[in-house]
Amino acid sequence: METDNLELARRLRHELHMHPELSNQEVWTKKHLIEFLRKNTRLEIVDRGRWFYAIYRAETGGRNIAFRADFDAIHMDEIIEIPHSSLEAGVSHKCGHDGHSATLAGFALEIDKKGSSNNIFFLFQHAEETGDGAAECRVFIEENRIDEIFAFHNMSGMELKSVNVIDGVSHCGSKGMIVHMEGAPSHASQPEKGINPAFAIAKIIDAIPELTSPDYNKGMVLCTVIQVDIGERAFGVSAGRGDILLTIRANLESEMDRLQKNLEELAHAQAERYGLGLSFKYVDYFPETFNHKESSDKIRQVCRDKGLHLVEMEEPFRASEDFGHYLKLTKGAICYIGNGVDHPNIHTHEYDFPDEIIETGVELFKGLAETK
């Protein structure tokens, strides 16, 4: 990577870090990225509202290859002392999406100057943290007839600058499930005169270990109780309503769907037994992220060709990633570039994206840009 381009990308990363924005609120971030590309490249820019992409068109046609970077931040104070510290109270880039976008922008600088035998699409996506972003950007794949799409995520606990890859499932599917039960309150001394949802909700919680047991599932299946909200803080009143918030998660999306169905059926049975009203709501949906082996193999080959340290992952991440939306529509893969074995974990106060891995990401993308 050219020294000038690397310095521009580093400076951009620090600017993005200082102005973090939450999912679906990334107005300044998107504007700043577009201005950067317009100032430093001749690439075509397509503005789609909350997201955008840039295009390099090869003179001789070629394949349509896309590369994605996310640019939203999270709810977290910046407490570490760094020159580019967040200027927004309670918001910071503690997942490294500032680094992902700076890397993709740095890659754009290189392609703009050196060209490619393929048509290269640089997709800058909003709202990865909530799963909204890729769901909205799915149209990008079909509208541009994308043949293949790639991305990387920085990851702590992995050797600095190492490229880590896996075939098949790389991230679990997940969604937030809210079960609402509506009964009738009564005086605490006469609970029989009301309908308290506590016992029905307790039955649902009690059934979770069996529903997620390895004895009944091929892959890992989890159901995490996030919150139980029953009644009010009033000792004279028997509760008349209740919510249970769950995160359901699985390696295989089909098994996550089955878990959801089983939980719904159980909730219906308990609601009927106790005479409760029942409703469901789902939020933060992430599909399973399934790497196509052909695309993973291209990452492996580029690493060998460029002398990048390649590591084969033994199992997928439990955490979810909305990149899976794209991989349901076209070939592609996501890999992970190591922040360092002892680097602070993402989504912690001590974390900051390591600038050293920007060049690794750019060189990886440059190699993938020339694949057939």
N, C-alpha and C positions, 0 to 999 in steps of 0.2 A: 504494500500500500504506500502511495506517495506520502512523503512527510507532511507536505502542506495540507493534503486532504485529511490525514489523520489528526492534525492539529485543529482543523475546522470542525471535525466531528467531535473531538473532545470538548471544544469550546461550546458547541451546540448542546452537548450532553449536560454541561454545567448550567447553561441557560434554562434548559427544560427543567432541571432539578430544582432551580430556584423558584419556578412558577408552576407548581403541581396543581392539577385539577382532577376532581373526582369523576367517576364514570358518568358519561352523558352530559358533562359540564365542561368539556375540554375545548373551549372557544379560543383562548389565547394560545394554547398548545398547537392546535391545528393551524391557526393563522401563522404562527411563528415558523412552523415546519414548511409551510407553503412558501413563505417569504424567503426562507433559506434556500430552497430548491430553485426558486425563480432567480435569485441573485447569483447563484453559483453554478447553475446548469442551464442547458437549453431544452430540458425534458418537457414533454407535454404534461400539463397538470389537469386532472379531472376532479372537480370539487363536487362531492355528493352530500353536502350538508354537514353531518357530524363526522364524516370521514372523507378521505380522498385517496387518490392514487396518481402516480406519475408513470410515464411510459417512455421507454426507449424503443424505437422501431428500427430493426435491422434493415440494411439496404437490400439484402437478398431474401427477405422473408424469415424463414426459420420457425422454430416452435414458440409458443406463448408460455413463458415461464414466469411465475409470480413469486414474490417474496413478501412476507407479512411482518410488520412490527406493530405492537400495541403502544398506546401513549397515555393511558389513564393512571392516576395515582390512587392512594388509599387513605383512609382515616387513620392518621397516626402523627403525633408530634415529632418534630426533628429535634433531638436533644444532643446529638453529637456535634462537636465543633469542627466544621469544614468550611472552606472559603465560599462554597456554593450552596450553603444551607438554605432550606426552604424558607420562603418569605410568607408563606400562607400558614396561619395558625391552625393546627390540627390536621393538616394535610401534608403528605410527603411521598416521594417516590421510593417507597421501601420494598418495591417488588422489582425495580430495575427497568421499568418500561421506558424511562428516559434513555437508558443505555441501548435498549432494543431499537428505539427510533433513531438515535444518533448513529448507530451502526448501519441501519438501512440507508440513512441519508449519506453516510460516508461511502457506502457501496454505490449509491447513485452518482456521487462525484466521480468515482473510478470508471463506471460504465459510460457516463457522459463523455469522458475524455478519451477512453480507450476503445469503446464500442463493444459489440458482441455479435455473434453470428445468429443469435436468437432475439426475439422480441421480449424485452424484460419489463415486467410490471412491478412497481414498488407500491405495495398496499400499506397505507398508514391507517390503523384501525382504532376506534374508540372503544371504551367500555368492555374490556376483557374481563375485568374483575367481577362483573355481574353477569357475564355471559350474553349481554345484549348486543355487543359489538359485532361479533362474527355472525350472529343470527341475522342482523340487519344487512351485513355485507355479503351474504351468500350470493346475492344477485351478481356481484362482481365476477364470479367464476363463469356463469353461463353467458353473461353479456359479452365477455371478452374471450370466450372459448379457451379458457386456461387449460393447458395440457398438463401442468404440474405446478405444485405450490410447495414452498419450503418456509420454515421459520426456525428460530432457535430461542431458547430461554436460558438466561444465566442461572446457575445453580451452585449454591454453596455446598461444601462437603465433598466436592469433586476437585481433582487436581487442577491448579491454575492453567488455563488455556487448553485443557483437554476437551475433546469433542466426544460426547457420550451419546450412544444411539441404541435403539432397540427396534425389532420388527414387531408388527402387530400392535396390540394395545400399549400405548405409552402413558396415557392418563385415564383414570376412571371417569365414567359418567356419574353425574350427581344432580340432585335437585333438592330444593327446600320444599317440605310438605307441611302444610298447616291444616290440622284437623280441628274444626270448631264444633262444639256440642252445646246445644241450647236446651236448658231445662226450665225449672221454675224455682225461685228462691223461697225460703220459708224461715221461720224463727228457728234458731239453733236448738231450741228445746223440743221442737216438733218437726224433725227432718222428714217424717213420713208424709207431711202435708205439702212438701215440695218435691222437685226432681233434681237431685244433685248429680252432676256428671263425673264426680271424682272417681267413683268405682269403675265406670266404663273406661275412663282414661287410664286408670291403674291396670286394667286388664290388657289394654293395648301395650303399655310399657312392659308388662310381664311376659308378653308373647314375643317380644323382639329377639331375645337370644335364640329361640327355636327357629324363627323365620330366617335368621341370618346364619344359621349353623352351617359349617362346611359339609355336614352330612347330606344337606339338601341342595347344595349349590356347587357348580363346577369351578367357579372362580371366587375371589374374595367378594363378599357382600357385607355392607355395613349399614346400620341404622343408628344414627347418633341422636340422642335426645338433647335438643338445644334449649328448650324452655317449656315449662309447664305452668300455665296461668289459669288458676281455678278460683272463682269467686273474688271476694274483696277481703281486706284486712279488717274484718269486723267480726268479733267472736260471738255476736248474737245472731248472726245470719248464716243459714246453710246455703252454700253456693248454688246458683242457678244457671251458671254458664261456665265454660272452660275451653281453653285452647291447649293443644300440644303441638310444639314445633319440632320437626324432625329433619335431619339431613339424611337422605338415602343415597347410597353410593355403591358402585359395583364395577369390577373390571369389565364385565360384559353388560352392555346396555340392555340386552334381553332379560338378564337376571335382575337388573334394577327395575325394569318394567313389571316383572313378576312380583317382586317385593312390594311395589306400589299397589298392585292389584290385591295382594294378600292383606295388606294393611287396610285398604278400603273395605274389603269384604268383612274383616274383623270389626272395623268401626261400625259398619252397617248393622252387624249382628248385635253389637253391644247397644247401639242406639235404639234398636227395636226392643231389646230386652228391657231397657230402663225407660222407654218412652221419651227419648231425646230427639230434638231436631239435629240434623247433621249436614255439614258442608265441608268442602275441601278447597284449598287454594295452593297453587304451586308457583314457586319463584326460583330465580337463579338456576335455570336449567342449563346443564352442560352435557353434551353427548359424550360418549366415549371417544377418545382420540386414537385413531387406528392408523399406524404408519404402514404404507404400502412397501413391501419388501424391495421392489424395484427402485423406489426412491431412497430408501434407507441404504441400499447398496451403492447408490451414487454418492451419498455422503461418505461412505467408507472409502470409495475409490478416490474421491477428492482428497481426503485426509492422507491416503497413501502417496498420492502424487505430489502433494505439497509438504509432506513431512509433518503434518499435524498429529498430535498425540491422540489416537483413537482408543476409546474404551467401550466395550460391549456391556450394556446394562443387563442385569440379571432379572429384574422385575420392573413393572411399570410404577409410576408415581400414584399414590392414593389421591393426591390433589387433582383437581379438574382443570381443564384448559379448553377454551372455546374454539381453538383451532380445529377441533374435531368436526365442526360444521362444514368446513371446506373439504375435508378428506372424505366426506360422504358424497361429494360432487365430482371430485377429480383425484388423480394420483397426487401423492405428496408425502412429506414426512416432517416431523419436528425433531430436533436434537437439542442437546444441552451443552453449554460451554461452561467449564468449571471456573468458579470464582476463587478457588483455593480450598484446601481441606479444612483449614481453620478459619475461613472467612465467616463473619456473622451471617446467620441465616436470613433469608428474605422474610419480610413481614416482622422484623424485629427493630427495635430502636437503634441498634448499633450498626445496622446494615447501610452500605452505600455501594452502588454499582462500581466495580473495578474498571477503570479506563483501559487497563492493559488488555482486556479481552475484546475491545472494539476491533482491533486489527485482525484478530483471529476470526471473528464473525465475518468481516469483510472479505478476507481471503477465502473462507469457506464458500461464501455466496458467489464470489467471482468464479471459482471452480465449477460450481453447480450451474452457473449461467451458460456455460459452454457445453453442457451435457446434451446428448442426443436421445 
